[in-house]
Amino acid sequence: MSDDLAREQEAGEESTSQFGRALMSLSENEIVAFLQSELGVDTVGILPSAPLFSSGIIDSFSLVTLITFVEKKCGLKVEPLDVTLENLDSVERIRAFVDRKLTA
């Protein structure tokens, strides 16, 4: 995370994207809560590093719903080339992807 973005978040300020939307970070707990409440995933025992899509925990429809959540919650655009297992296949990968996008 960039120093400016980190200072703004610590001060309770939000950055804005080029589309005028607030840019917000996303915690692993928020991702897990979304998986449980919106996608019906039993998250008990799922580690942040556990594969979600490649293991079948979520399917392609759920992945689209998850991407929409990330875009709305964080105020960023997930581009088609961003939709990879490297970026979105675990809770920790999703969080790291969001952090990279916010600092890009």
Secondary structure as UniProt FT lines:
FT   HELIX           3..10
FT   TURN            11..12
FT   STRAND          15..16
FT   TURN            18..19
FT   STRAND          22..23
FT   HELIX           28..39
FT   TURN            44..45
FT   TURN            48..49
FT   TURN            53..56
FT   HELIX           60..74
FT   HELIX           80..82
FT   HELIX           85..88
FT   HELIX           91..103
//
